[in-house]
């Protein structure tokens, strides 16, 4: 019998430095720095993704984050061109396809909007969707990328930073509006470069917690004729209700997928040994249901592989996507063998227990609903960045978990321990983590295997316990 496998197994960068093995403290998010560190991390990460069974990497920030220059072309120095060519070479020689993360009418246009009233509407980060000049500019960006770089496809992102609400634009509802911009951008690429893989991501399409109604779903069905993959990411819940999903997928002319149900949004500034949070059982349950409903594509968030829980998450989920009938615990065991070189079956099963129990420790205790009244300094900072459902705010469940404040204050603070854990929950999480320590200590005595990596697990768990202790001592969070 053939394996139940997802065809497009996409790893989502997100940004260039998000899988970097060292934090970046002195650059605003999202950093698009290219240096020796990230080049070396690229090589390791692409090799790893291939080994874990991914087919594509979807990446933002190769050329810019928020600011195409007025003439577009001067974004590239000779040095940057060589660096980006080198990174693309690393990706493609690892037998992965590169999906270029392309902001559609947003992400990249801040400077141009500031300087050019012909494309300016009401949003300082999004072009006006009713001006012919906006589409001309979008096409100029695509021509520039297509002429200069051998990308294999495009991730189209129109909604993440909101939209223009000028008199003309506002006549269109949100979903229709974003679909139109994505559709015309996709059609332009398809016409010029027919072979490119085209993916649309829904981040920001609706307020978090809302679901698409039938008219909105019909508009997506129409978009589906022009693209290959529709990713209903699920940053704080999917926009297609799970009960409607199988029927919707059946009607959709392209593939449907999500970002795997749960993930840690890769932190730019946070110490890489400061968390230990496997989510393999949780995500495989989501992915198995997704496959059952007809999904054959998905894009899973990457992170720094130097963190052992991130490494195991990405490894296991990549393997799982190749056959959703597998038992996730068996895949963890495979991971222990491949990543830790542990041969002894009894020791391997101790490792599996460790990852399994660490996952339970968090999910037994977290509150999926965001806790309120957290002082801003200790919160994740996303409340003001996104629109939240006015009617059903509590339906907005991660999806994406932020470890520290995304765009953030200095120093980094473990906001996931405040936004999703109150005093009692934190203490219980701490106790369950402490219960893991004897098991880790016994693994440290194992002969052979990758001792250094086991020490890193130990350090990550200890650091998390310390963070909880630190939060416990902050009076304003424990009243
Ligand atoms: Zn407008």
Boltz pocket constraint, residues with backbone or C-beta under 6 A from the ligand:
constraints:
  - pocket:
      binder: B
      contacts: [[A, 120], [A, 121], [A, 122], [A, 127], [A, 128], [A, 129], [A, 130], [A, 131], [A, 164], [A, 165], [A, 166], [A, 167], [A, 168], [A, 169], [A, 170]]
      max_distance: 6.0
